Amino acid sequence: MAISKTVKTRRIVVGIICIALFFSAFFLALYAYQNDLTQRSSGYSFGVDEKEPNRISLPIALLAVDPIKGDLSIRITPIPHGSFAIGDTVAMSTDLNFNVSIEGGKGDIQLKKKKIPPSVDGTLSLFNGRVTDYPFDTHEAEIYLYFSNPKDEKQSIPMEVDFIGALPGYIIDTDIIKGFDSAEEIGIKIKISRSIITKAFAMFMLVAMWIVPLAVLVMALAVLLQKRPAEIGMFAYMGALLFVLPAVRNIQPGIPPVGTLTDFLSFFWAELLVAISQMIIFYCWLTRYKVKDS
């Protein structure tokens, strides 16, 4: 039978709409990635700028974050400029004490004259956040920095702090702490939250963990109410799903152990629905079994 011109036109229009929707979703995903990349790679500067020739530059780089342990690992590399450096080198022209509020490392570092300042690794404690609120948990940390001259305590030592937050899966925001906003004594508050992509993926998994178990439950109820045969393959499928769901739950980026907000919203319910569905199928198989006549 020949296809009418109207049907052909309708199929072409539907095809064009599907292609347009696909490319729209594709470029929307790319836009979300670029937006997320920009946020988690943000840089912040505090203290004096490059116009101050005599200063100490302090690039602060994030190494890792562990919300479960409540640790934020950082690395600080002091770089002298102007009168604090020997010529155009990065060697110190005078002895200075570098004080920084870190854990797991030395908080009072001596920068020796004619020596290149060493990098300082340490951790900051996270507070004001609950990791069980995943993926909407937010955490904060604080860091305080200042220099002093052991031979002249009154000497002014300006700092230029460049904070670079670049951790996959997280958005890093920083702000100056009131009362510690001078060029010689700087305090920085660091706010850490999950990235847009992480939140979107967690929400997708939350919805998927409702859709799949609900489909299984509908199938089980159809077997129960419509007198359909309880096939043995249903047991294998539902039994495997009970053990697959925890693995699927754990593939979410940076998710803590069981007990998060998304577990109470979807995972526990998904496991319960699959278990109930398997019990329904088992009941139907057990009660409808008939011995074949010989």
LOZAMI-301819 format. One record per residue (C-alpha): x negated, y, z; residue in one letter. Coordinates in steps of 0.2 Angstrom, whole numbers, plus 5000, padded with zeros to 4 digits. Layout:
N
XYZa/...
END
This chain:
294
500050005000m/499350174995a/499050295009i/499950455007s/499150625005k/499850685021t/499150545031v/497450565023k/497450755027t/497950715045r/496550595047r/495250715040i/495850845052v/495750725067v/494050675061g/493450855060i/494150895077i/493250745085c/491650795077i/491850975083a/492250915101l/490750805101f/489550935096f/490351055108s/490050935122a/488250895116f/487751085116f/488651115133l/487550975140a/486051055133l/486551225140y/486851145157a/485051075156y/484251235152q/485251325165n/484751195178d/482951205172l/482851395174t/483551385192q/482451255198r/480851345191s/481251515198s/479751615204g/479751745218y/478551875223s/478351955240f/477152085248g/476052195237v/475852185218d/474352185207e/474252375208k/473452345225e/471652305221p/471152245238n/472252095242r/472351915245i/473451815233s/474451665240l/475251555227p/476451435236i/476851275226a/478151155231l/477550975231l/479050875237a/480650885247v/481350745258d/483050795265p/483250625274i/481650655284k/481950845284g/480250885276d/479651005263l/477850985257s/476951135251i/475251185245r/474451365247i/472951425238t/472151585245p/471351695231i/470351845236p/470352005226h/469452175226g/468452205242s/468952035249f/468051945234a/466251935229i/466252025212g/467351935199d/467251765208t/468551685220v/467251675234a/467551775250m/466551925254s/466951915273t/467651795286d/469451795288l/470751695298n/472251635289f/473751585299n/475251495292v/476651405301s/476551235294i/476651055301e/475550905296g/474051015293g/472951155301k/473951315304g/472451415308d/471151415293i/469551495293q/469051575277l/467151575277k/466051715269k/465251665252k/466451515251k/467851475240i/469451465251p/470151295252p/471951245248s/473051215262v/474351065262d/475651045275g/477551025278t/478951135283l/480451075293s/482151085285l/483651145296f/485451205295n/485951065283g/486650885284r/486050765271v/487650665272t/488550815263d/487750745247y/487850815234p/488450985242f/487150985256d/486051135258t/484451145268h/483351295274e/481551315279a/480451455285e/478651505283i/477651645291y/475951705284l/474651825290y/472751865289f/471651925303s/469851985303n/468951905318p/467752055319k/469052185317d/470852135323e/471552305317k/470952285299q/472452285286s/472452135275i/473752155261p/474551995254m/475351955238e/476451795240v/476951705224d/478251575228f/478551445214i/480051325216g/479951185204a/480751025211l/481750915199p/483550895205g/483451045217y/483851225216i/482651335226i/483051505232d/481951615244t/482151775253d/481151885264i/481451875283i/481852035292k/480552095304g/479251995294f/479252105278d/477652205279s/476152185267a/475152115281e/476451995289e/477651905278i/479051785283g/480051685269i/481651595271k/481851445258i/483551385254k/483651215245i/485151145237s/485551005224r/485451055205s/486951075194i/486550915185i/486450815201t/488150885207k/488950845190a/488250675189f/488850635207a/490550695202m/490550585187f/490150435197m/491450485210l/492750485197v/492150325188a/492150235205m/494050275206w/494450235188i/493650065187v/494349985203p/496050055199l/496049975182a/495549815191v/496949835203l/498249865189v/497649705181m/497849605197a/499649675200l/500049635182a/499549455186v/500549455202l/502149545196l/502249485178q/501849305181k/500349305170r/499049165172p/497649195184a/496149155174e/494549095182i/493549235173g/494449365183m/493549295199f/491849305191a/492149485185y/492849555202m/491549465212g/490149535201a/490949705202l/490849705221l/489049685221f/488749795206v/489649945214l/488249975227p/486949965214a/487850095203v/488050205219r/486250205222n/485650265205i/486250435209q/484750555210p/484150585228g/485650505236i/485450455255p/485950285263p/487750235264v/488750355274g/488850515263t/490350625258l/490450535241t/490550365250d/492050415260f/492850495244l/492550355232s/491350215236f/492150135251f/493850145242w/493150065226a/492449915236e/494149905245l/495149905230l/494149775221v/494149665236a/496049675237i/496249645218s/495249485220q/496249425235m/497849455224i/497149355210i/496649215222f/498349205229y/499149195212c/497949055207w/498248965223l/500148975223t/500448945205r/499348785203y/500248645196k/499648465194v/499748405176k/500848255173d/499848105168s/
END
